Amino acid sequence: MKPYTAAVIGVGKAGGGGKKGGGHAIGYLHGGAFRDNPRTTLAMAADINAENLECFRQKFEVPRGFADYREMLREAKPEIVSICTYVGLHRQMVEDCARAGVKGIFLEKPIVASPADLVAVDEVVRQTGVKIVVAHIRRYFPAFLRLRELYQNGTVGQPMLCAAGIQDWDLSEWGSHWLDMFRHFHNDQPVKWVFGQMRVRQLRGYGHAMEDHGCAYFEFEGGGKGFVDGGRGMAGPWTMTLVGTEGTLRLQHEHLVVIETARGRSVEDYAKDQVKCYERAWCQIVSDLIHWIEGGPVPLVGWPSMRLSAELNLAAYLSAIKGDRVDLPLSGDDLKLNEWPVEILARRR
């Protein structure tokens, strides 16, 4: 079985920060995935911060380090690359990796910074055949998989609404996870339209303007709807609520599933499974990417689906800019916007 040389671009801060705005250690999760996967060798890394790069290399015993990722692509020629930088850098890095012959890219979220970036990545995928997976790892978590099963098998009747509030975060750096999960709960049906509204003041992080408070409301072709409040939590301890015509499903702390129907109330706890799953999920995505490179099926987090999660995310911002509903898929002038949409909203304040 062929081994693949792997690299991480943007290793992050040793120990991480964990606060909104940046300075996390997400590259370490990617590094661990490559270290633990028997099909990959973490052979190199790139970061503009020499101290962060050296800490990462020591942690994972990485032979080669580069200040310039382009130099790494030219000289070391990795076959699989994780891109763990801020979203504004993603498009160029994806294009550079693909055109340098990289076979697979493990991309962090948010995925792209603008509709024009989405179009550009689509084109480079078409031209080069590069395989891209995205770090929406909750598609692999047992509690989320169980929620999807219950929501779709009639346990709570016909799916009506998925709703969640995110305390003190936004619709992209964190909210993108929930937008993607709501797509997953609806079997990745196409989204028909999106209404978005944003409160933007002076908040900045991750290299771009951020909304202080934002909401996205959208409908799937099958009739179900989604609502994500980026900035305020919902009442009670619930992470998210899924409503059907005959009951509700609630998720708490990403592992506790509560089922409420006319037949009664039951609770399923996946805490023990999730601890193991979180560690395994990163490595599993790498395995799925390799299988895809070698002719296997598109992974759960493969580009064909993930680009639609990115489109939904961007459409919520476009709706706020226009003060109108945005229909999907995006078309016409909407696809020409070549700027992080929140920057436009920030200039209006």
N, C-alpha and C positions, 0 to 999 in steps of 0.2 A: 504494500500500500504506500503510495507516494507521499513523502512528507512535504510540507509547504513551509517556506520561510515567511515569517510574519514580522510586521513592524507596527509601531504605534506612533502616530503624529499627535502631539499635544498630550504629554504624559500627565500633566496636572501637578498639584502641590502635594508633597508628601504629607500624609495625615489628613489632607483635605481641609476645607473650611466649613462646609455644610450649610452656609448661609446664602440667602438669595443675593445674587450679584456677581458671583464667580468665585474662583479660587478653590474649586472642588478637586477631587482626586479620581475622577471617573476613569482616567487612563489606567489606573491600577486594576480596576475590574476587567478591563480588556486585556491587560498584561497577564492577569491571573488566568483568564480564559485560554490564552495561547499557551501559557506554561503548562496548564493541566490537560490540554488536549493532546492525545498521542499523535495526531496527524500534523501538528504545527511545532515549529521551533521559533521562539521569539529571538530573532537574530539582530534586531536593530531598533532604534527609536530616534525620534527627532523632537526637539523643543527649543524655542528661542531663549528659554531661561536655563542657563548652564547649571545652576544649583538644583533645580527640579529634575533636570535630565540626569545628573549624576546620582541623585537619590534613587531614581527609578532604575537606573542601570545596576546599581548595587543590590537593590531589592530583588530583581529578577535575573541577575547575572547576565545582563545583555552585553554582547561583545562590542557592538559598535553604536556610537552616538553621533548625532548630527545636529548642528544649529539650524541648518537649512534643509527642509524636507525635500526640496527639489534635487539637492546634491545627493541625498540618500537614494532617491529614485534612480538617478543616473548611475551612481557608483555601485550600490548594493543590490539593486533590482529585486525588491521584495515581491512575493507572489500574492500575499494577502496583507491588507493594510487597514488598521483601525484609525478613523479620523475622529479625534476627541476634542477638537477645538471649538470655539464659539461659532455660531451659525453663519455669521457673515463671511467666514472663510471657507465654508463647505464646498460651494460650487467650484471654485478654482482648484481646490485640492482634489476633488473628485475628478475633474477634467484632467489634471496633471497626472494623477495616478493611472487613470484609464489609458491615457495616451502613452504612458511609459510602459504599458504592458502588464499592469497589475491585474490579476484574474478576479479577485474578490475584494470588496470593500465592506467593512463593518462600520457603519456611520452612526454617530450620535444624533440625538434629537435636541432641539428642533431641527428638522431635516434641511430645509433651504430657507433663504432669507427673503425671497420674493417670487412672484409668479414667473418672471423671466428666468430666474434660476431653475425653477422646476422644469421649464421648457428645455433649458440648456442641458440639464442632467438627463432628461428623456432622450435628447439627441445623442449625447455621448454614449449612453447605454445602447442605443440603436446602432451606432457606428462601430463601437468596439466590442460589444458583447460582454462588457464587464458586469459581474454579478454584484448587486448591492443589497445588503441586509441592514436593518435599522434596529437600534437598541430599545424597541418596545417590548421589553422582556416579560411584562405581565401577561402577555398572551400564553406564556408557559406556566404560569402559577396555578396551582390546583384550585384555589378558591375561585379565581376568575373563570377557569375552565368549567367549574361546577355551576357557577352563575349562568354562563352561556347555555349550558345543557338544560338547566331548569327553565330559563327564559324562553327557550325554543321548543321544549317538548310538551308544552301545554300545562305545566304544573300551575302556572298563574294565569292561564287563559291566553288570549291574544296579546302579544307585546304592544304596549302603548307608549311608555316613556322611560328613558334612563336619565337620572338626574344626580348631580353631584355639586358640592361646593368645595372650594379649595382655599383654606384659610391662608391669607397673606402671600399668595402666589399669583401667577399670571396664567394666560391661556397657552403659553408656548413652552417655557422652560419646564413647567410641571403640567399645565393643563393639556399639553399635547398627549400625555399618557391617557387621560380620560377620554379625550376625543377619539383616540385610536381604539380604546376598549369599547366604547359605545358602538363604534363601527363593527367591532368583533362580535359583540352581543347580538347585533342585527345581521349576523352572517355576512358581513362586509357588503351588504346591499348598497347600491349607489345612493348618495345623498342628493336630494332634489333641490333643496334651497337652504340658505342660511341667513338668519338675522344676527347681527353683532352690534354691540354697543360698548364703548370704551370711555373710561375716565383717565386721561393722561395729563400728568403735571410735569414734574422734573425728575422722576425716577429713571435711573439708568443702571444697567448691569449687563454682563456678558457681551460687552462691546456695542450695545445698542440701547435705544429708548425702550422703556417698559411701561405698560399700563399699570396704574395704581389699582384699577378695578375694571374687569371686562366680563362680558357675558356672551355666550353663543347659544342660539336656539336653532334647531335644524330638524328636517324631516327626511326619512328614508323612503325609498320607493315602495316598500311594503306597508307604509303607513305609520310605523313607529316613529317616535321623536326622541331627540336628545336635548338636554339642557345642561350646560356647564357654567357655573359661576366662578370665574377666576378672580379671587380676591376675598371672598367671604364664605365661611363654612355654612353648612345647613344646620338646622336645629337638631340637637341630639348628638349621639356619638357616632353617627353613621358616616362611613366613607362614601357610600353611594347607595341609591335606591332605584330598583327596577320595578315598574308598575305594569301589571297586566290587567285584563278585564275581570279576572277572578282572584286576584291576590297580589302580594308584593314580595319582593326579594330584597333583603338589605345586607350590605357588607360593612363590617366593622374591622378596622385595623388591618385590612387586606387579608384576613384569614378567617374571620367568623361570618358564616353565612346563616342568615335568619330567614326562614320561610314562613309566610303568614297567608293562609287561605281559609275558606269556610270550613275546611276539615280540621283546622287547628294551627298551632304554632310549633315549629321544630327548629333546632339549632344544630349546625354542623361546624366543627372546629378543625381547621386545617393548619393550625399553628406549627405543629411538629413537621408536617410535610413541607411547609413553606420555607423554614430555615434551611432545609436541605435543598429545596428547589431553587432558592435564590442563588446559591453557589453553583448549582448545576446548569441553570438556565443560560448563563453566559457561555459556558463551554458547549452547551447544546446548540446554540446559535452558530457557533463556529463550525460544529460538525455538520449542521444543516447547510451552511454556506458551501462547505467542501463538497458535500453530496450534490448540491446544485451545480457547482463548477464541473463536476464529473458526469453530468447528464441526468441527475436526479430531479425530483420535483421542486417547484418553487417553495421556499420555506414560508411559514406563517408570517414572518417579518421581511419577506422579500420585496424588492422594489415595486412590482406591479400593484401590490396592495398598499404599501407604505406611501407611495406618491399620492394616493387618494386621501390618506390621513393628513399629509402636508397641505394638500389643496383645500381641505375642509378648514384647517387651521388658518390659512391665509385668507380664505373667503370671509371668515368672521371679521377680520380686520378691514377687508375691502368694504364690507357692508357698513362698518362704522364710518369709514371715509365718505362713502356715498350717501349715508343716511337712508338707505334703501335695502331691500332684500337683494341677495345675490343668488342667482340660479347657477347650478352646477350641471355639467362641468364648466369651468371657466372658459371664456372665449373672447375673441376680439381684443379690444384695448386692455382688458383686464390682464391678459397674458403678457403685455408689454411692460408692465410696471417692474422696474429694475431697482427697487429700493425696499428696505424693510418698512412695511406699511406703518408701523407705529411712529417712525420718524416723521411721517407726514402729519399724523395726529398731534405729535409733540410740537410741531411748528405752529399749530393753530391756537395753542393755549394763550 
